[in-house]
Amino acid sequence: MDSFANDPKIQKNRWLILVAVCLFIFMSTLDGSIVNIALPVMSKAMSIPMNQAEWVVSIYLIVICALLLLFGKLGDAFGKIRIFKLGSILFTIGSLLCGFNSGLVFLLIARAIQAVGAAMTMSTSNGIITEVFPFSERGRALGMIGSFVALGSIAGPGVGGLILAHFNWGYIFLINVPIGIAAILIGMKILPKDITITKQKIDSFGATLFAIVMVTLFAGIFLGQEIGFNKPVILLLFAVALIDFIAFIYIELHIDKPILDLKIFKNANFSLSILCAFLIFVANFFFNVISPFYLENARGLAANYAGYALMTFPIVQVVVAPISGAISDKIGPELLTFVGLILISISQVGYMFMGLATPLWIFMLFVGLVGFGNGVFQAPNNTIVMNSVEVKDLGVAGGVNALARELGMIIGISLATTVLFSAMSQTAGHRITSYVPAHPEYFISGMHVAFMVSLAVCLIATVITGVRLLRK
């Protein structure tokens, strides 16, 4: 770390390095959420049912979660910058292949290639920036990464709506190609050679077990939503995931060089910050799932106008996050994480009172508030995570941080739809699995219950952070 901090050439290019890293972080997180808004169009264009089209989203998230820890460890062993560069090339190739309308199977394979590249860039980015930037600027730099992560994961519906208003669905992937090539060229020119290379043996058995846990768990969740969670095949997938997870923990505790050194979680600062990041991504994806229904179905807005309204969140966050990171470098990150979580919690209360007659500017005010809260929270929280581990574990810490984010997205999407449709079914007195145009009141009551759950999730994170702040 010292030689990067003391190398004048690298320090001169450090903000350009940050730009190259942020471009890939933005694209790889955007591609987790941009597809949702295009699914009806894709389903029609490829003549496939909606539940099959949904696998275009699911396979991307599953592959990323399965591989994040492995690439975090490979980054520590063979060089984070080397893994990042390879990932950026794979992601761009995958994006190009996704843009060809060659049927569902081809698209799913292309999405898997794209996801491998995304996992490589996601798991190494925080570690690269922590090594390149001096301690005094690290909060601001990690704040930029945090804001691009949030921008990517929440801007999906807005950006997707704008692209679909003018082009066919292939362009939601093809837009990555020129940006990817530009970022690769910048990276080739300015990314330095790796200096932290441990060359330690990779725990391939642990990595395989972890991948099986992720694949079976999320296949069970996504399939369960389609066919019901009480079917034998779903219960079998969950059983395999549980047995595998127990085996994974046992192996990791008894092996010399584990893929995930569980001792890292003994560090309370690290563990609590990872838990809070996970909970806030769960809450954010309640908003991500429910707000397009509210704006497009219940309020009758066109997709592109709904997209404009939802862009308030990422735009506010992108402005606030670097400022929050810079303040965090001066006063320390703990107070800022607490303030950010309080603001996010207040926004959830606001959503609980939204109705069909609520003026749209009030809704957008709360959308802006959640963006502000996330901007204040994410950068200092990332700083706590990355500063609480040793240099040799930066790759693993970055991998775990990205994993918490992706798990939060998947659990948030699954929990939001499950709570929403269960609450709607309760109101209607019969089973409901989609929006009912004749009865918008079913949706509004379901939305209120869903945001009540989301508020509870935010409050858990707020209490955890508040207790830590008081102790400090």
N, C-alpha and C positions, 0 to 999 in steps of 0.2 A: 504494500500500500504506500509506503514511504517514497519509493522510487517514482511512482506515478505522481504523487503530490509534489515531488521535488524536480520533476522533469519539465523544464520551461516550455518545450515544444507541445507536450500533452496539455499543460495548463493553458497554453495559448488557444488550443482547439477544444477545450473542455465543453464549451457551450454548444459547439457544432456536434460533438460526440453525443451530447444530450438530445439534440434535435434528431439525429439518426435513430437513436434508441427510442425516443418518444413516437416517431412516425410508425415504427413497427408495433409498439405497444398499443397505439391508437387503432391501427388496422386489425390487429389480432383480437382485441376486445370488441371492436365494432362488429366483427364478423360473427360474434356469438349472439348479437341481438338484432342485427339489421335484417336477418332472413325472416324473422317472425311476421313482419308486416307484408312480406312478399309471398307467404305460403299459399293464400287463396289463389293468387295469380299463377304460381308455379304448378299448383295442383291441377288447375284448368289447362295450362299450356302442355303439361306432360300427360294429361288424361289419367291421373292417379287420384285415389281417395285422399282426403285431408290427413288421415292418420299416418299414411305412408310418407306424405310430404313432410310431416313433422320430424321424421328421422334425419332430415337435412340439418336441422338444428341440433338434435340429440347426439348424433354421431360426432359432431365437432366438439361438443362439451365433454363427452365421455372420453374421447381419445386424449384431449388436453389433460383432464384430471388423471388419467392412467399414467401419463408420462412425465408430469411436472417434477416429481421427486427424482426420477432417474436423471433427467437433464440437469437439474440443479446439482446433483452429485457429480455428473460427468463434467460440468463446468468447473467444479472445484478440482477435479482430478486432472483434466486435460486442457483447461483454459476456458474461461467464461466467454471471452471475445471470439474464440474459434467456434464454439457452439452457437453463439449468437449469429455470427456471419452465415454459417451453414443453414441455420433456421430461417434467416431472412430470405435466402435463395429458395429454399423449399416452399415457404409460405407464398412467395410470388408465383412460383410454378403452379402450385395448387390453385391459386386464385385464377390464373389463366385457364386452367383445365375446367374449373367450375363454371366459367362463362360460356362453355360450349353446351348447347342444349342437345345432349346425346343420350337422354334417358336417365332414369333414377339410379341404376346401378353405377353407371359411370360417374354421376354427380356425387354419389356417396363415397366412392373411392377417391375422387378429387378432394372432397371435403376432409377425408382422413389425412391425405398428404398435407393439405393446408393446416390441419390441426397439429400434425407433428412439428411443422415449422413454427407454428404459434407457440407450442409448448416450449420449444428451444429458446425463443426470444423472451417469452414471459419469465422463464425460470432464471435467466441470467442477467436481465436488465438492471434490477436493483443492485446486484452485486457489482456490476461494471461501474455504475454511477457512484456507489459507495467507495470504490477503489480510486476512481478518477478525481473526485472532488475533495478539496480540503475540508476538514471538520467544520470550519466556520461557514461554509456554503452548502453543506450537505443537505440541510433541511429544505432549503429552497429548491435544490436539484431534485430531491426525492418528491418534493411537492409538485414539481412539474410532471414527473412520472405519474404520481397519484391523480393529477388532474386529467391527464391523457387517458389513463385507465378508466376513470369515471366517464369522461367525455365519450370514449369508445363504447362503453357498455350501456350507456343510457341514451346516446344520440342515435342508436339504431333505428327506432321507429321514425324519427324525424328525417334523417338522411335517406332512409329507405323509401319513405313516402315521396320525397322530392325527386328521387331517381325514377321511381315507377310512374310518376306523373308525366315524364317525358320520354322514357326509354323502356326497352323490354327488361325482364328480370335478370338476364345475364349480366347486365351492367352493374348490379350491386356487388358482383365479384370482380368484374373487369376493371372497375375503378381503382382497385388495389395495385394493378400491374404497373402503371406509370409511376405511382407514388413509391411502390416497392423498388423499382429499378433506380429511381433517384436516390432513395435511402441506401441501397446497396453500393452505389457509386460513391456517395459521401463516405460511407463506412470504409470502403476499400482505401480511400485517400487518407482518412484521419484516424481510424481506430488503431490504437497501438498494439504491439505484440503483448500477449499475456505474460504477466510476471508471477502470479500466484498459481502455480501448478503443483499439486501434491502427488500426482501419478499413483495415487493409492488404488488398490484393487476394488472393482465395483461389485457390490453385493447383488449379483444377478438374480439369485433365488428370491431375495427380499423384494427386488424390483418387480419380479414376475408375480409374486403373491399380491403385492399392492395393486398392480394393474388389474388382476382378476377381481379383487375386492371392488375396485371402482366400476369395472365393466358390469359385473353381476348386480351390484347395488343400483346403479342408474338404469340399467336395462330393466330391472324390476320396477323401478319408480315410473319410468316412461311407459312401459307396457301396461303396468297396473292401472295407469290413468285411462288407458284405452279400453281394457277388457275387465277391469275390476280387480281389487287387491286380494280377493279371497280365492282366486283361481289357483290350482295346484302348481302350475308352472311359475307363477309369481312367488308363491311361498317357497318353492325350491330355490329360486334365484336369491331370495333374501337369506335363506338358510346357508347356501354356499358362501355368500358374502360374509355372513357372521362367522362361520367356521374358519374361513380364510383370514379374516381380520384377527381372530384370536391367534392363529398360527403365525401371522405376520408379526404381531406384538412379541410373541414368544421368541421367534427367530431373532428379531432386532435386539432383544435384551441379552441374547446369549451368543451373539456373533462379534468378532473382533472389529470389523469395519462395516457397520450396518449402512444401508441405503438411507435410513433416517435414524440418526443418533437421538434416541428418546431423552437423553440427558439434557438436550437443548431446552426441553419443556420444564426443567427444574428452575430455569430462569423465569421468575414470576413476571417481570416486565415483558419478556418475549411472549409468554403464553397468554397473558391477559390482552395484549395488543392484537395478537392473532385472533383470539376469540371475539373481540370487539369488531375487528375488520369483517369477520365472517357474519356476525349478526347484522351489521349495517348493510352488507350486500344482500342478505336475505330481505331486509326491509325495503331496500331500493328496488328489488325485483318484484315485490308486491306492487309497487307503484308502476313499474315497467309493464307488468301484465295487465293491470286493471285500468290504467289511464286511457289506453287506446279504445277499450270498450266504452268507457265513460264518454269520451269526446266524440267518437265516430258513431257508435250505436245509440247510446242514450241521448246525446245532444245533437246528433245528426250532422256533425262537421265533416267536410270532405277530408280525405286522407292527408292531402298536402297541408291543409289548414291545421289539422290536428298535429301534424309534424312540426309546424311553426310554433304552436303553443308549447309542445313538449321540449323544444330546443331551449326554452328558458332555463331548464335545469342545467344542462352541460355548459351553456354560455356563462352563467353566473359562476359555476364551479371553476371553470378554466381561468376566470379572472381572479377569483378569491384564493385558490390553492397555492400559487407561488408566493402571494403576499403572506399567507398563513405560514408557509415554510420559512420565509425570511424572518418573520416575527419569532417563530419557534427557535431559529438559530440564536436569537438574542435572549429570549426569556425562558427557554426550555419548553418542551412539547406537552407536558402533562395538562396544564390548565387549558390549553387550546383544544385538546381532544375532548375535554369535558364540556366546554362551551359549544363545540360543534355538535355533540350528541344531544344537548338540550334543544338546540335549534331544530335538529332533525325530528326529535320527539314532538315539538310543538307543531311541526308541519303535518305529522300523522293525525294529530287532534283535529287540525283544519280539514283534512280529507274526510274525517268521520262525519262532518256536518255538511258535506257537499250534497246538493240535490239537483233536480232537473231545472229548477228556476234560479239557481245560484249564478250571479253574473260571472262571466268567464274571466274578467280581470281579477276577481277574488281567487278563483282557482289558480290562475297564473301567478298570483302573489305567493301562494303556498308552494307552487312548483319552484319559484325562485328561491324561497326560503329553504327548501330541502337542498337545493343546489348550493346555497350559501353555507348551510350546516355541513354538508359533505366536503366543501372546499376547505373549511376551517379544520375539519377532523382528519381527513385522509393523510395530508402531508406530515403533520406531527406524529401521527400513528405509525406511518412508514419509517420515520426517523427512529422512533423508539425500537421498532422491530430490528432494523439493520444495525443500530448502534449497540444492541444488547448481546451481540454474538462476536466470536473471534473471527479474524480475517479468514482463516481456513474454512469457516463454516458459512461464509457469505452466500455461496451458491445454494446451499441447503436452505438457509433462512429465506432467500429470495423465492425458492421453489415452494416452501411451505406457505409463504405470504400469498403467492399467486394461487396456490391450491385453495387456501381459505376463501379467496375471492371467487374462484370458479365454483367451489362447493356452495358458497352463499348464493350464487346465481341460480344453480340448479335446484337447490332446496327451496329458494324463494319462488321460482317459477312453479314448482310442483305444489308447494304449500299454498300459494296464492290461489291457483286454480281449484285445488281441493276444497279450501275454505270457502271460496266464492260460490262454487256450484252447490256445495252442501248447504250453505246458508240460503241460497236461492231456492233450493229444493224444499227446505224447511218452511219458507214463506209460502211457496206455491202449494205445498201439501202433496207433491209428487216429484219424482226424480227429474232433475234438469241438468243437462250437460253442455248447454250453449246459451247464448243470449236469446231471449224470447221477445221479438219485436212488439207483440201485442201488449206485453206487460213490463214496461220499463221499471215499474216499482219493484219487481222481483230483484232486478239487478241492483237498484239503489240500496235496498236493504242488505243484500249480499255484500255489496261494496263496503257498507258501514261496518259490518262484522269483520270483514277481511282487514280493514285498516285498524280495527280494535286489536286484532292479533299482531299486526305490524307494529302498533304502538307498544304493546307488551314486549316485543323483541327489542325495540329501541330502548325501552326503560331498563331492561336487564343490562344492556351495554352501558347505559348512563350511570347506573348504580355501581357497577364494577369499577368504572373509571373514577367516579366520585370518591369511592372508598380509597382507591389508590392515591388520589390527590390529597385526601385528608391525612393519610399515613405519611406521605412525603412531607 
